[in-house]
Amino acid sequence: MSLRPLHIAQAILRPQLRPRPRTTPPRPLRTSLTAPAHRGRFLNTVAHCPSPTCGCAATPEMPDGLTIDHDAKLNGLIPSYAEQVLVCTGQNDWSSRIEDDHSGDNLAADLKELIGRGGTYSDPFHHISVLNSSFPSSISRRPEIQSTSAYLLPSFKYVPFLPRVSFNSVEALVRGYLLPVKLHPMNDGLPQIHKDRLVRKDAFRHVLHDVRDVDDVLVLICGHGGRDKRCGVMGPVLQAEFERQLPRAGVEVLYGPVMDKSVSAPPLLSGTAGDKRLTARVGLISHIGGHKFAGNVIIYLPPTFKDSAGNPHALAGHGVWYGRIEPKHVEGAIQETIVKGNIIEDHFRGAINRNGEIVRS
């Protein structure tokens, strides 16, 4: 089974391939990226998640009338997106529509006003997924001014301070980080003034301070009980299990805000010079689709991530989507995907690489 990035236009215009003879052995799972340096790079796979070697939490019972679909095909059930904006809310659950939280006064609502359908910077060929997360926001030097943090994935950027007192920071985030560098060919017919509005302008990056690269593994678990109770039940159990199992694999779990500038001497942050620790953050996120496949987990491995031998990790720069993850699968998912760099076929929904290319079979 081969894994390869797909784009909308490629899917529409892709020529039919000649069928292979039945005697041809199956090919290994792989991705053929557009960048020449990555052509022919293979993504290793294992067919099944290994059984746990130690005691793990029990799989929680699902609410009456809501079951987990163990029969439908998972592979390929990943939406196309160029970037995910992960809003750090510090909450463990949200309204069914996240933009409705706090009577609409929230970063998700602001972003959707700009890049959602009908928004000033809306581009149907450059989809930005906006999610809420349970991660707390960083604390600025003036905590009395409300500020929100956000992760940008798979760009692997962390934006610590988006003040809520001004819309300028939200627009700077969109125009400096989220819009495409180059428009999709399907936008060629737009007037030039519209094209100019829809492309990224690096000058807006100077409006946002202390933006940094993400060097921690991010384990994101759908726990959106306000949208579907299956995720609301399974998510917290999986979060606790990942937090328990990651240290056993030599990965330190980090808690609390990434930055706290309200204190005079903050501790050295993970990922800074001279810091060789393997670190991860585990959080709940809002709806990503596929409630019936709970637990749904995305594992983002930063581009700087190294394997146990100090070499670049096989999945560095990727976000791997899994479905039907239960507590008994957590140890195996950590060992195979985070430690060894393998994709687990049984649970694989798809992946995205740092170029924003979706990987499906």
SULWOJO-V649934 format. One record per residue. N is the residue number from 1. PHI is phi in radians with two decimals (none if undefined). D_CENTER is the distance of its C-alpha to the mean C-alpha in whole Angstrom. Layout:
n | phi | d_center
N | PHI | D_CENTER
N | PHI | D_CENTER
This chain:
n | phi | d_center
1 | none | 23
2 | -1.75 | 22
3 | -1.83 | 18
4 | -2.52 | 18
5 | -1.17 | 16
6 | -2.15 | 17
7 | -2.06 | 18
8 | -1.01 | 20
9 | -1.13 | 23
10 | -1.11 | 23
11 | -1.13 | 23
12 | -1.37 | 26
13 | -1.71 | 28
14 | -1.07 | 27
15 | -1.22 | 31
16 | -1.22 | 32
17 | -1.59 | 32
18 | -1.19 | 35
19 | -1.13 | 35
20 | -1.42 | 35
21 | -1.07 | 38
22 | -1.11 | 37
23 | -1.37 | 38
24 | -1.19 | 35
25 | -1.16 | 33
26 | -1.08 | 30
27 | -1.43 | 28
28 | -1.21 | 25
29 | -1.12 | 21
30 | -2.66 | 20
31 | -2.18 | 19
32 | -1.99 | 21
33 | -1.37 | 19
34 | -1.28 | 21
35 | -1.16 | 22
36 | -0.95 | 25
37 | -1.16 | 24
38 | -1.84 | 21
39 | -1.10 | 24
40 | 1.46 | 24
41 | -1.28 | 22
42 | -1.79 | 21
43 | -1.77 | 18
44 | -1.29 | 20
45 | -2.33 | 20
46 | -2.20 | 22
47 | -1.23 | 23
48 | -2.29 | 23
49 | -1.32 | 21
50 | -1.13 | 24
51 | -1.19 | 26
52 | -1.15 | 25
53 | -1.73 | 28
54 | -2.52 | 28
55 | -1.12 | 28
56 | -2.34 | 25
57 | -1.12 | 25
58 | -1.29 | 26
59 | -1.24 | 24
60 | -1.21 | 25
61 | -1.29 | 27
62 | -1.46 | 25
63 | -1.04 | 27
64 | -0.96 | 30
65 | 1.45 | 30
66 | -2.07 | 26
67 | -2.05 | 25
68 | -1.66 | 23
69 | -1.45 | 23
70 | -1.75 | 24
71 | -1.92 | 25
72 | -1.15 | 23
73 | -1.20 | 21
74 | -1.59 | 18
75 | -1.03 | 17
76 | 1.69 | 16
77 | -1.49 | 15
78 | -2.33 | 11
79 | -1.25 | 12
80 | -1.39 | 12
81 | -2.68 | 10
82 | -1.56 | 11
83 | -2.74 | 8
84 | -1.90 | 6
85 | -1.77 | 8
86 | -1.80 | 8
87 | -1.38 | 11
88 | -1.55 | 13
89 | -1.74 | 16
90 | 1.28 | 17
91 | -1.84 | 18
92 | -1.75 | 17
93 | -2.77 | 18
94 | -2.55 | 18
95 | -1.07 | 20
96 | -0.96 | 20
97 | -1.77 | 19
98 | -1.08 | 17
99 | -1.24 | 19
100 | -1.52 | 22
101 | -1.04 | 21
102 | 0.93 | 24
103 | 1.00 | 26
104 | 1.52 | 24
105 | -1.62 | 24
106 | -2.76 | 20
107 | -1.15 | 18
108 | -1.02 | 16
109 | -1.13 | 19
110 | -1.09 | 20
111 | -1.13 | 17
112 | -1.17 | 18
113 | -1.13 | 21
114 | -1.57 | 21
115 | -2.02 | 18
116 | -1.29 | 19
117 | -0.98 | 21
118 | 1.46 | 25
119 | -1.26 | 23
120 | -1.00 | 25
121 | -2.00 | 22
122 | -1.20 | 21
123 | -2.43 | 20
124 | -1.13 | 20
125 | -1.80 | 19
126 | -2.53 | 16
127 | -1.41 | 14
128 | -1.90 | 12
129 | -1.63 | 9
130 | -1.89 | 10
131 | -2.19 | 9
132 | -1.64 | 11
133 | -2.37 | 11
134 | -1.47 | 14
135 | -1.08 | 13
136 | -1.33 | 17
137 | -1.36 | 17
138 | -1.19 | 19
139 | -1.91 | 23
140 | -1.48 | 25
141 | -1.18 | 29
142 | -2.15 | 30
143 | -1.05 | 28
144 | -1.20 | 30
145 | -1.61 | 28
146 | -1.13 | 25
147 | -2.44 | 22
148 | -2.14 | 18
149 | -1.82 | 15
150 | -2.66 | 12
151 | -1.71 | 9
152 | -2.01 | 8
153 | -2.35 | 5
154 | -1.67 | 7
155 | -1.23 | 10
156 | 0.98 | 9
157 | -2.03 | 11
158 | -2.10 | 12
159 | -1.86 | 15
160 | -1.35 | 17
161 | -2.30 | 20
162 | -2.12 | 20
163 | -1.05 | 23
164 | -1.44 | 24
165 | -1.42 | 27
166 | -2.46 | 27
167 | -1.43 | 25
168 | -1.07 | 25
169 | -1.17 | 22
170 | -1.16 | 20
171 | -1.14 | 22
172 | -1.13 | 21
173 | -1.08 | 17
174 | -1.16 | 18
175 | -1.37 | 20
176 | -1.69 | 20
177 | -2.28 | 16
178 | -1.73 | 14
179 | -1.19 | 17
180 | -1.27 | 18
181 | -1.23 | 20
182 | -2.37 | 22
183 | -1.30 | 23
184 | -1.14 | 22
185 | -0.95 | 26
186 | -1.16 | 26
187 | -1.63 | 26
188 | -1.04 | 30
189 | -1.41 | 32
190 | -1.27 | 31
191 | -1.05 | 33
192 | -1.04 | 33
193 | -1.14 | 32
194 | -1.29 | 29
195 | -1.05 | 28
196 | -1.07 | 28
197 | -1.24 | 26
198 | -1.67 | 23
199 | -1.90 | 23
200 | -1.16 | 21
201 | -2.18 | 24
202 | -1.08 | 23
203 | -1.04 | 26
204 | -1.26 | 24
205 | -1.15 | 22
206 | -1.23 | 25
207 | -1.27 | 25
208 | -1.78 | 22
209 | -1.81 | 22
210 | 1.13 | 21
211 | -1.14 | 18
212 | -2.42 | 17
213 | -1.28 | 14
214 | -1.60 | 12
215 | -2.02 | 14
216 | -1.65 | 12
217 | -1.14 | 10
218 | -1.98 | 8
219 | -1.85 | 8
220 | -1.96 | 7
221 | -2.16 | 10
222 | -1.15 | 11
223 | -2.29 | 14
224 | -1.40 | 15
225 | -1.14 | 19
226 | -1.19 | 20
227 | -1.83 | 19
228 | -2.69 | 20
229 | -1.22 | 22
230 | -1.09 | 20
231 | -1.19 | 17
232 | -1.14 | 19
233 | -1.46 | 21
234 | -1.32 | 19
235 | -0.98 | 16
236 | -1.08 | 18
237 | -1.14 | 20
238 | -1.18 | 17
239 | -1.02 | 15
240 | -1.11 | 19
241 | -1.23 | 19
242 | -1.10 | 16
243 | -1.13 | 18
244 | -1.39 | 21
245 | -1.52 | 20
246 | -1.04 | 18
247 | -1.07 | 21
248 | -1.12 | 23
249 | -1.67 | 22
250 | 1.50 | 22
251 | -1.96 | 19
252 | -1.35 | 19
253 | -1.60 | 17
254 | -1.74 | 17
255 | -2.22 | 18
256 | 1.39 | 19
257 | -1.19 | 18
258 | -1.17 | 17
259 | -2.26 | 20
260 | -2.37 | 24
261 | -1.54 | 26
262 | -1.41 | 29
263 | -1.76 | 30
264 | -1.33 | 32
265 | -2.35 | 31
266 | -1.16 | 27
267 | -1.17 | 26
268 | -1.06 | 25
269 | -1.40 | 21
270 | -1.10 | 19
271 | 1.50 | 19
272 | -1.44 | 22
273 | -0.99 | 25
274 | 1.47 | 27
275 | -1.75 | 24
276 | -1.82 | 23
277 | -1.16 | 22
278 | -1.59 | 18
279 | -2.24 | 16
280 | -2.55 | 13
281 | -2.17 | 12
282 | -2.06 | 12
283 | -2.53 | 11
284 | -1.55 | 11
285 | -2.30 | 10
286 | -1.42 | 11
287 | -0.91 | 12
288 | -2.11 | 10
289 | 1.62 | 13
290 | 1.51 | 15
291 | -0.93 | 17
292 | -1.21 | 19
293 | -1.84 | 17
294 | -0.99 | 16
295 | -1.43 | 15
296 | -1.76 | 12
297 | -2.32 | 9
298 | -2.05 | 6
299 | -1.97 | 7
300 | -1.73 | 6
301 | -1.93 | 9
302 | -1.13 | 11
303 | -1.04 | 13
304 | -1.48 | 16
305 | -1.18 | 16
306 | -2.03 | 19
307 | -1.46 | 20
308 | -1.12 | 23
309 | -1.57 | 26
310 | 1.51 | 24
311 | -1.60 | 23
312 | -0.95 | 20
313 | -1.18 | 17
314 | -1.05 | 17
315 | -1.92 | 13
316 | -1.02 | 13
317 | 1.48 | 11
318 | -1.87 | 9
319 | -2.02 | 6
320 | -1.85 | 8
321 | -1.72 | 8
322 | -2.16 | 11
323 | -2.26 | 14
324 | 1.01 | 17
325 | -1.49 | 16
326 | -1.99 | 19
327 | -0.93 | 20
328 | -1.20 | 22
329 | -1.67 | 19
330 | -1.11 | 18
331 | -1.03 | 20
332 | -1.15 | 20
333 | -1.12 | 16
334 | -1.15 | 16
335 | -1.13 | 19
336 | -1.31 | 18
337 | -1.55 | 15
338 | -1.41 | 15
339 | -1.45 | 18
340 | -1.70 | 20
341 | 1.42 | 17
342 | -1.83 | 17
343 | -1.60 | 16
344 | -1.65 | 17
345 | -1.06 | 19
346 | -0.98 | 20
347 | -1.98 | 16
348 | -1.31 | 14
349 | -1.71 | 13
350 | 2.69 | 12
351 | -2.67 | 9
352 | -2.36 | 9
353 | -1.80 | 10
354 | -1.16 | 11
355 | -1.44 | 13
356 | 1.40 | 11
357 | -1.52 | 13
358 | -1.40 | 12
359 | -1.92 | 14
360 | -2.31 | 16
361 | -1.37 | 19
